[in-house]
Amino acid sequence: MAEFKRVANVADIPEGQMRGFEVGFDKVAVCHTSEGFFAITDECSHDAAPISSGSVAGNEVVCPRHGARFDLKTGDVTAPPAVVGIDTLELKIENDEIFVKVD
């Protein structure tokens, strides 16, 4: 059953940045944009690269290997070479702590 797991404090991820985390057997990336925090699976659907070593551009994340882009709100591909989206994860903030819902 999926449950929320603490991954960081909000101060740990400055706006315009992201960090990768291992939560049990799951790899997640938490991104901080001007619209808030978003959580995604930390793996590019194009070549399995860790997204967290890429960059945040507005509300998109850019894969470091080939430049594929994904919408942080939906996980949809916004630029090739990827053709399949990535998973977005539920995130909540309580008392300046970031929690991500994982299995």
Order of alpha helices (4+ residues) and beta strands (2+ residues): beta-beta-beta-beta-beta-beta-beta-beta-beta-beta-beta
